[in-house]
Amino acid sequence: MKKFVIALTCVAVVFSGISFSSSKAFAASKSAEISFKKDMPIKVLYNARQIPLDGVNAEIKNNTVFIPLRAVSDGLGANVNAVKKNITISKGTVTITLTIGSTTAAVGGKKVSFGTASYISNNRTMVPVRFISETFKETVQWDSLSQFVWIGSMDIPKIEDVTELENSDNYKKYFGGYEDRLVGYDGKRRDIRVLSESALPVIIDEVAYYRMDLAENQIKEKYVVWQSSFSANIGGSFYLLSDKEAVRRRYEQSVFRERLDKTHKNLYMPIVQSSYDQRAGHQNPESYSIKTPAYIGIANDDYLAVIKNPWRQ
């Protein structure tokens, strides 16, 4: 089955939650150790769905992940009552009472100690997500490869379970020069599935796509990084789509691919790839910005899957 990734992205880059990785590569005339600085903020998932963090990043203190109180309570379906520094969180028959700045809480009237106290940051009450979740009888797993906190089920849904088919004619303006991608091998129109970055992780055609992030190496080359279970030896094929210009085709720099384990790989898609842009007639390819296109997507034979640009302003 033929797979390709279509990228539609409008981006203003803010680096936070920085992590580092390196891989040895020989690409074209370059032979060096290339180091990538990646923007990989921690994500918290409940039953494999991202919990919105109210516009802030999760924080780590003393090996404990903290997120806003409202995020964890809404995400887990709990009720909250806060009076000054005293907070009560309840779900079902379980009630947690804690005080900002204290390392103890009351659970069902019994005193319980936990490692690091809750605190205020940027006018938000930050609470320890593991303590809250496990008190509500949820399993919690820290995934250092993906920078995920998994709460509850880790079963990743298929894209069919989280999206609806849409008429691809409505997106034809983004496929300038590549309108044939909207037609299947049987000559019939292929419909489209549209999702947001917050819908990741998701399975598309038996491949898990965990997350997408931005990266930059020491010579200031910028990339979009896909963390995926994609296992084909041939590099992934990408497309940058905009309704203001023709499609810009991109290819994964497979020499940089990081095999983290059997099911996790980092795939590096260059934002600037001058040779392909020049062939397509694009002017000034070196000045191309990730702020220009509109979506990112992944496709198979049955339908197109496009991801709304998570960085668009």
PyMOL commands that set and color helices and strands:
alter all, ss='L'
color gray80, all
select helices_A, chain A and resi 69-76+129-135+159-162+168-174+179-182+197-199+254-256+274-279+285-287
alter helices_A, ss='H'
color red, helices_A
select strands_A, chain A and resi 4-6+18-27+30-39+43-46+49-50+59-61+64-68+79-83+86-91+94-99+104-107+110-113+119-121+124-128+140-143+148-151+165-166+191-195+202-204+207-217+222-228+237-240+248-251+258-259+265-270+295-299+303-308
alter strands_A, ss='S'
color yellow, strands_A
deselect
rebuild
show_as cartoon
